[in-house]
Amino acid sequence: MKTYAVSSVNLQAKKGKRITLGTLQNLSVSIVKTGFMFIKKVPEKHGYCTLGEAFNRLDFSSAIQDIRRFNYVVKLLQLIAKSQLTSLSGAAQKNYFNILDKIVQKVLEDQYNPRLIKDLLQDLSSTLCMLIRSVGKSVLVGNINIWICRLETILVWQQQLSNLQMTKHINNGLTLSDLPLHMLNNILHRFSDGWDIITLGQVSPTLYMLSEDRQLWKKLCQYHFAEKQFCRHLILSEKGHIDWKLMYFALQKCYPIKEQYGDTLQFCRHCSILFWKDYHLALLFKDTGHPCTANDPTGCFTSVSPQHFIDLFKF
């Protein structure tokens, strides 16, 4: 494991300004080539790391090949597109768009969650249009022609995704529609995204009937939102009942929903390390891939949400 010296990782995000990592108690940062970041407490030294440097080192390119990490990485790229694009160095920008290209190609090939990547590309194109129009007023690293080419590439990706046709699998075996009603209902109740429920409801008349169940949408609202938020946005049906389905989408526009990911980056509070958990090692050898020296290593791990990851690098 090769660790870079602290003095060689004293990076500046913008001219005259530096970004600190962590909760910022005089932390010294070393970047490790094996896909995680080591944050060492050294009072007499100050280490700094940019978002772009962390983005390059944590191997997000490989992470998108793992279906458990795919949504996490896409959400992270979306947050960067919305507010942090100008903080990326030239190398980090190149890495960002390379990963984005791999994500688009994966979606076109596997037809996995195209709606998620469409939302990302929409946010990214909106940000780029704004930055290109205000060039000279905003900080945009790189040649303007490169950014115009990137915007054109995004438009091509959007067109490809719009033309994406879902392949109908020919299989003589058991299908989703063959399952009993209670199992189908159980599947729908496990979804945390309203659009996924609507999409599944389009598969068959039976699933549509189950997807319109008031209790299903009520539980979804209760999962994502607080009771005080319900009271501010009550929507009643013609019969005088609460329309929980419309309530969900109305509340979604006003408040953030809970995010669920199959896997996230982990932060070890004992060793101050940010890393991807290795589930294969954990399953076979009870080893997470991070050599923690604590008596109870798993008790020291904290999941890092995409927004929390971004917040680590804010001024």
Secondary structure, DSSP 8 states (H G I E B T S, - for coil): --B--GGGGB--SBTTB----TT-SSEEEEEETTTEEEEEE-TT---B--HHHHHHHTTHHHHTTSHHHHHHHHHHHHHIIIIIGGGS-HHHHHHHHHHHHHHHHHHHHH---HHHHHHHHHHHHHHHHHHHHTBTTB---S-HHHHHHHHHHHHHHHHHHHT--------SS--GGGS-HHHHHHHHHT---HHHHHHHHTS-HHHHHHHT-HHHHHHHHHHHS-HHHHHHT--B-TTSSB-HHHHHHHHHHHS------S--EEEETTTTEEEE--HHHHHHHS--SS---SSSGGGGEEEE-HHHHHHTT--
